[in-house]
Amino acid sequence: RDDLRSGYEADWVHPFTRTGSIHGPRLERHLAKLARGLTRCADGDWEAAGAVAKRLNVEIQGQGATPILLLLPVHPRLSELATPLLPRLNSVANRVAAETRGAVVDASALLGEDAFADAVHPNESGRATLSTHVGRLLPAPDGR
């Protein structure tokens, strides 16, 4: 694939692998596959997922850091399918954050279709928008 790059592990300026975007039938196939996965997620074990997130948050908190639960952007073409899941996800994330003194950043509806490289990954402008959004919502390091 010519739209992926490797050797990015040490590149903190451009730590992403996607260098291009997909369109047309390829994007449609990607969206359809994700739609099937979202449908299966509705029947998932949300309590178990919350327990895993809580354990991770407790571990992060134990290291003296503030855990951040980031609800990632959802491609607008998947938003209808994701809409029933988002309140459940948000509820679990907020409960876990409250129990572990963490923070929730909800970016699920942040990006438009033109900010995605494919059905999941933001493109360059989407990454910049997401970074700015997350940066504005993070608690100050000193707790103020």
Legacy VTK file of the C-alpha trace (Angstrom):
# vtk DataFile Version 3.0
C-alpha trace
ASCII
DATASET POLYDATA
POINTS 144 float
0.000 0.000 0.000
1.402 3.342 -0.959
-0.629 5.404 1.544
1.050 3.909 4.625
4.512 4.689 5.891
6.717 2.749 8.248
9.600 3.705 10.473
7.533 6.371 12.207
8.023 5.092 15.770
10.689 7.686 16.629
9.050 10.544 14.704
7.168 12.613 17.307
6.483 15.380 14.799
4.595 13.109 12.389
3.716 9.982 14.447
1.060 8.730 12.035
1.153 6.080 9.366
-1.507 7.243 6.905
-0.213 9.601 4.236
-3.212 9.555 1.914
-6.975 9.195 1.897
-9.262 6.589 0.410
-12.417 7.349 -1.562
-15.032 5.671 -3.693
-15.649 1.910 -3.524
-12.713 1.307 -1.186
-14.094 3.787 1.367
-17.575 2.275 0.965
-16.198 -1.202 1.771
-14.364 0.171 4.802
-17.516 1.928 6.053
-19.614 -1.227 5.555
-17.132 -3.342 7.512
-17.114 -0.857 10.381
-20.899 -0.676 10.354
-21.078 -4.431 10.905
-18.631 -4.116 13.798
-20.615 -1.289 15.402
-23.757 -3.401 15.237
-21.976 -6.205 17.119
-20.639 -3.728 19.717
-24.172 -2.890 20.809
-24.425 -6.374 22.311
-20.978 -6.219 23.921
-20.181 -6.526 27.604
-20.121 -2.849 28.576
-19.535 -3.583 32.259
-16.436 -5.632 31.462
-15.148 -2.850 29.229
-15.736 -0.359 32.036
-13.877 -2.608 34.486
-10.860 -2.764 32.153
-10.885 1.019 31.730
-11.144 1.454 35.496
-8.149 -0.838 36.131
-6.091 1.096 33.574
-7.140 4.418 35.072
-6.233 3.253 38.586
-2.807 2.198 37.325
-2.283 5.550 35.587
-3.484 7.399 38.689
-1.063 5.317 40.788
1.790 6.661 38.665
0.782 10.212 39.571
-0.833 11.043 36.241
-4.389 12.017 35.345
-6.083 9.385 33.188
-7.822 10.756 30.101
-10.604 8.801 28.425
-10.782 10.073 24.836
-13.918 9.289 22.870
-12.459 9.360 19.376
-14.049 11.062 16.367
-16.653 9.007 14.509
-16.865 9.339 10.729
-20.111 11.209 9.942
-21.248 8.390 7.630
-21.106 6.052 10.653
-22.711 8.466 13.101
-26.230 7.071 12.648
-25.020 3.590 13.574
-22.803 4.908 16.362
-25.486 7.161 17.873
-27.103 4.425 20.009
-23.680 3.369 21.300
-22.336 6.811 22.169
-24.576 7.470 25.202
-23.597 4.078 26.642
-19.923 4.698 25.934
-20.139 8.203 27.379
-21.898 6.886 30.483
-19.243 4.222 31.098
-16.413 6.706 30.437
-17.878 9.332 32.782
-18.512 6.769 35.530
-14.962 5.395 35.263
-13.501 8.917 35.196
-15.487 9.924 38.291
-14.416 6.791 40.163
-10.733 7.278 39.291
-10.398 11.084 39.244
-9.898 10.936 35.491
-11.131 13.164 32.697
-13.285 12.501 29.638
-12.734 14.256 26.316
-15.602 13.601 23.916
-14.502 14.179 20.329
-17.019 11.766 18.789
-18.828 14.441 16.734
-15.844 16.746 16.232
-14.833 16.034 12.623
-16.596 16.313 9.295
-16.229 13.772 6.501
-13.476 15.822 4.844
-11.293 15.470 7.980
-10.954 11.680 7.635
-8.355 9.771 5.612
-10.591 6.691 5.701
-13.556 5.558 7.773
-11.559 5.655 11.030
-8.377 7.721 10.828
-8.300 11.525 10.699
-6.287 13.073 7.894
-3.741 15.826 8.534
-6.325 18.567 9.087
-8.438 16.204 11.217
-5.453 15.348 13.393
-4.718 19.054 13.899
-8.347 19.755 14.830
-8.425 16.792 17.220
-5.136 17.827 18.861
-6.381 21.380 19.407
-9.691 20.101 20.811
-8.015 17.683 23.219
-5.475 20.306 24.302
-8.211 22.806 25.166
-10.144 20.291 27.259
-7.342 18.665 29.222
-7.056 19.663 32.843
-4.061 21.845 33.680
-1.074 19.780 34.836
-1.072 21.560 38.186
-4.778 20.819 38.723
-6.028 24.376 38.156
LINES 1 145
144 0 1 2 3 4 5 6 7 8 9 10 11 12 13 14 15 16 17 18 19 20 21 22 23 24 25 26 27 28 29 30 31 32 33 34 35 36 37 38 39 40 41 42 43 44 45 46 47 48 49 50 51 52 53 54 55 56 57 58 59 60 61 62 63 64 65 66 67 68 69 70 71 72 73 74 75 76 77 78 79 80 81 82 83 84 85 86 87 88 89 90 91 92 93 94 95 96 97 98 99 100 101 102 103 104 105 106 107 108 109 110 111 112 113 114 115 116 117 118 119 120 121 122 123 124 125 126 127 128 129 130 131 132 133 134 135 136 137 138 139 140 141 142 143
